[in-house]
Amino acid sequence: MFRMERRGKWFGGGTSMLYVDESTHREKKEQEYYIINEQEFQIIRVRDEQQIKMMHNCLYGAQMKHHEIEWLVNNAEFEYFDSVDEYITKKQEFYDSVLRDSE
């Protein structure tokens, strides 16, 4: 799967897209899209319909399975955000706390 000594370069080393598509020809499931930031060890699930449409039509990325995403979060210790909005909110809270502490 993913060798730990290569951590930080599994998907190119920067920020890229991942998607999960475990559908079969009999059963069509919706794909799930993620943004992965290897430098910050973050995975962000994309849920907004317009963002998904843009990612589906304009970007490419590695196809993953659910258990591989879970491994990145649980074993490789990537920080998981369940939506872009959650990521923005938590980052803003972090920046606000840094500014408060520096005063």
Phi, psi and chi 1 to 4 in degrees:
 res  aa     phi    psi   chi1   chi2   chi3   chi4
   1 MET       - -104.3 -179.2  150.2   46.5      -
   2 PHE  -114.9  122.3  -56.4  106.2      -      -
   3 ARG   -85.0  130.9  -67.0  172.8   34.7 -170.0
   4 MET   -64.0  -31.1  -70.2  -54.3  -75.7      -
   5 GLU   -69.0  -13.4   69.3  -91.8   15.6      -
   6 ARG  -102.3    7.5  -64.6 -175.4 -173.0 -116.9
   7 ARG   -54.1  137.6 -179.1  176.1  169.5  162.9
   8 GLY    98.9   -9.6      -      -      -      -
   9 LYS  -135.0   14.4  -59.3 -161.6 -175.3  -56.9
  10 TRP   -62.7  -35.1  -69.2  -30.3      -      -
  11 PHE  -119.0   20.8  -56.0   98.6      -      -
  12 GLY   112.7  -11.9      -      -      -      -
  13 GLY    93.3   -9.9      -      -      -      -
  14 GLY  -119.6 -131.3      -      -      -      -
  15 THR  -111.3  130.3  -59.0      -      -      -
  16 SER  -150.0 -177.5   57.5      -      -      -
  17 MET  -105.0  145.7  178.9 -169.9   86.0      -
  18 LEU  -126.5  154.1  -56.3  175.1      -      -
  19 TYR  -143.7  152.1   72.4   98.8      -      -
  20 VAL  -114.2  124.8  173.7      -      -      -
  21 ASP  -140.3   99.0 -176.3   -1.5      -      -
  22 GLU  -107.1   22.7  -66.1 -175.0   -6.3      -
  23 SER   -77.4  156.1   60.0      -      -      -
  24 THR  -113.9  174.0   63.5      -      -      -
  25 HIS   -65.2  -22.8   66.7  -79.2      -      -
  26 ARG   -86.5  -34.1  -67.2 -179.0 -176.9  179.7
  27 GLU  -123.6  116.6  176.7 -175.6   12.2      -
  28 LYS   -99.0  112.5 -175.0   63.0  178.4  161.9
  29 LYS  -105.3  157.6  -62.5  178.5 -175.6  175.0
  30 GLU   -75.6  145.4  -72.0 -169.2   30.5      -
  31 GLN   -75.3  152.4  -64.7  177.1  -21.3      -
  32 GLU  -112.0  139.9  -65.2  175.2    3.9      -
  33 TYR  -117.0  143.5  -68.9   88.8      -      -
  34 TYR  -136.9  150.2  -61.5   85.9      -      -
  35 ILE  -105.5  130.1  -62.0  167.8      -      -
  36 ILE  -116.3  129.6 -174.5  162.3      -      -
  37 ASN  -114.0  100.7 -179.7  -21.0      -      -
  38 GLU   -71.0  -30.7  -72.0 -172.6  -88.0      -
  39 GLN   -66.2  -37.5  -67.4  172.9  -29.0      -
  40 GLU   -99.9   -0.9  -60.0  -67.2  -33.8      -
  41 PHE    55.2   57.5  -58.0  107.7      -      -
  42 GLN  -129.6  142.8  -61.1  168.5  -28.1      -
  43 ILE  -124.8  128.8  -64.8  177.5      -      -
  44 ILE  -121.9  120.5  -54.3  160.8      -      -
  45 ARG   -77.4  134.6  172.4  116.1 -174.5 -118.3
  46 VAL  -100.0  122.1  178.1      -      -      -
  47 ARG  -119.4  -23.2  -66.0 -176.9  176.1  -86.2
  48 ASP   -66.5  131.4  179.7   84.8      -      -
  49 GLU   -59.4  -41.2 -154.9   56.0   44.6      -
  50 GLN   -68.2  -38.9  -69.8  -61.0  -38.8      -
  51 GLN   -66.0  -41.1  -66.1  168.2   -7.2      -
  52 ILE   -62.3  -43.7  -70.5  172.0      -      -
  53 LYS   -59.8  -43.7 -170.1  175.5 -171.7 -179.9
  54 MET   -64.0  -45.4 -172.0  -90.9  -47.9      -
  55 MET   -64.6  -42.3  -68.5  179.2   80.3      -
  56 HIS   -62.9  -39.3  179.4   75.8      -      -
  57 ASN   -91.2  -22.8  -67.9  -37.6      -      -
  58 CYS  -117.4  -18.5  -58.0      -      -      -
  59 LEU  -121.2  163.5  -58.3  172.8      -      -
  60 TYR  -130.8  157.3   64.3   93.1      -      -
  61 GLY  -166.9  175.7      -      -      -      -
  62 ALA   -71.8  139.9      -      -      -      -
  63 GLN   -88.4  131.5 -179.4  176.4   -8.0      -
  64 MET  -123.1  170.6  -51.0  -79.1  -66.9      -
  65 LYS  -108.9  158.6  -59.2  -74.5 -174.9 -171.6
  66 HIS   -55.3  -42.4  -77.3  112.1      -      -
  67 HIS   -66.4  -26.1   72.1  -85.2      -      -
  68 GLU   -73.7  -38.4  -66.9  169.5  -35.9      -
  69 ILE   -62.9  -45.0  -62.3  -71.9      -      -
  70 GLU   -60.4  -39.2  -69.5  170.4    9.5      -
  71 TRP   -63.5  -42.5 -174.0   91.4      -      -
  72 LEU   -59.9  -39.5  -71.7  170.1      -      -
  73 VAL   -76.1  -47.1  172.9      -      -      -
  74 ASN   -83.2  -39.0  -63.2  -35.3      -      -
  75 ASN  -100.5  -40.2  -64.0   86.6      -      -
  76 ALA   -89.6   -3.1      -      -      -      -
  77 GLU    60.9   39.3  -61.0  176.8   -3.6      -
  78 PHE   -74.1  141.1  -85.0   69.0      -      -
  79 GLU   -80.2  129.0 -174.8  175.8    7.8      -
  80 TYR  -103.2  132.5  176.7   78.0      -      -
  81 PHE  -118.9  130.6  -61.5   92.3      -      -
  82 ASP   -79.7   -6.9 -159.4   42.2      -      -
  83 SER  -164.3  164.4   69.1      -      -      -
  84 VAL   -63.9  -39.2  173.0      -      -      -
  85 ASP   -61.1  -41.9  -69.3  -25.4      -      -
  86 GLU   -63.0  -41.5  179.0 -175.9  -16.2      -
  87 TYR   -60.2  -47.4  171.9   80.1      -      -
  88 ILE   -62.4  -44.6  -69.1  168.3      -      -
  89 THR   -61.7  -47.9  -60.4      -      -      -
  90 LYS   -68.0  -36.8  -72.1 -164.6  176.4 -179.7
  91 LYS   -65.8  -41.1  -78.7  -60.5  172.5 -176.7
  92 GLN   -64.5  -41.2 -171.4   59.6   52.6      -
  93 GLU   -60.6  -41.3  -71.1  170.7   -2.4      -
  94 PHE   -62.8  -47.9  170.9   75.0      -      -
  95 TYR   -62.9  -39.6  -64.6  137.2      -      -
  96 ASP   -61.5  -42.2  -68.3  -15.0      -      -
  97 SER   -66.6  -37.0   73.1      -      -      -
  98 VAL   -64.7  -42.9  168.8      -      -      -
  99 LEU   -64.8  -40.7  -72.3  173.3      -      -
 100 ARG   -63.0  -42.0  -90.7 -167.0  -45.2  -87.4
 101 ASP   -69.5  -25.4  -67.6  -15.2      -      -
 102 SER   -85.1   -9.0   67.4      -      -      -
 103 GLU   -80.1      -  -67.0  177.0  -13.6      -
